[in-house]
Amino acid sequence: YFTNDVALDDYVQSGYVLFDVNVSVGDPDKGWQLAFIGRNLTDKRAVTTSGPRPYLPANGDDRILDLTRGRQLSLEARFKF
């Protein structure tokens, strides 16, 4: 897809897939839950948007590229009392 909807000749990102996971265990009767959350497990970097550098003339080759976040792992605990 085109990463810039104004200049269609700008950077083009090919297709990509991100893998996420959410695994949780808990006891609803006792009011607790423990969860493992993983996002972008393969650590795929892809361009989401692009454009010229701000505050500079747009006639240069410099571009700003926004990337997807890298691998993110987290642990979540919930307790009701």
C-alpha positions in Angstrom: 0.0 0.0 0.0 1.0 3.6 -0.4 2.1 5.0 2.9 1.4 8.6 1.9 -2.0 9.4 0.4 -0.9 12.8 -1.0 2.2 11.8 -2.9 1.4 8.4 -4.5 4.9 8.1 -5.8 6.3 8.1 -2.2 7.3 5.0 -0.3 5.3 1.8 -0.9 5.0 -0.8 1.8 4.6 -4.4 0.7 2.1 -6.6 2.6 3.0 -7.9 6.1 1.5 -9.9 8.9 1.9 -9.3 12.7 1.4 -12.1 15.2 -0.1 -11.3 18.6 -1.0 -13.6 21.6 -3.0 -13.3 24.8 -3.0 -16.2 27.2 -4.7 -15.9 30.6 -5.5 -18.1 33.5 -7.6 -17.3 36.6 -10.4 -18.1 38.9 -13.5 -15.9 38.4 -15.0 -17.1 41.7 -11.9 -16.0 43.7 -11.5 -12.8 41.6 -8.0 -13.1 40.1 -6.5 -13.4 36.7 -3.0 -13.6 35.3 -2.3 -12.9 31.6 0.6 -13.0 29.3 0.3 -10.5 26.3 2.6 -10.6 23.3 2.4 -8.2 20.4 4.3 -8.4 17.1 6.0 -11.7 18.2 8.1 -12.0 15.1 9.5 -8.4 15.6 8.4 -7.4 12.1 9.1 -3.7 11.2 6.9 -2.2 8.6 6.3 1.4 7.5 2.8 2.7 8.4 3.1 6.3 7.1 5.7 8.4 5.3 6.2 12.0 4.1 8.7 14.8 3.7 10.6 16.2 6.7 8.6 18.8 8.4 9.7 22.5 8.3 12.0 21.9 5.3 11.3 22.3 1.6 9.7 19.2 0.1 12.0 19.1 -2.9 14.7 17.0 -1.1 14.9 13.2 -0.8 14.7 13.2 3.0 11.6 11.3 4.3 10.1 10.6 7.7 8.9 7.0 8.1 6.6 5.8 10.9 7.3 2.2 11.8 5.2 -0.4 13.6 6.4 -1.0 17.1 8.8 -3.9 17.7 8.1 -6.9 19.9 6.2 -6.1 23.1 5.8 -8.6 25.9 3.8 -7.9 29.1 2.4 -9.6 32.1 -0.9 -8.5 33.6 -2.4 -9.3 37.0 -5.9 -8.6 38.1 -7.3 -9.0 41.5 -10.8 -8.2 42.9 -11.2 -7.7 46.6 
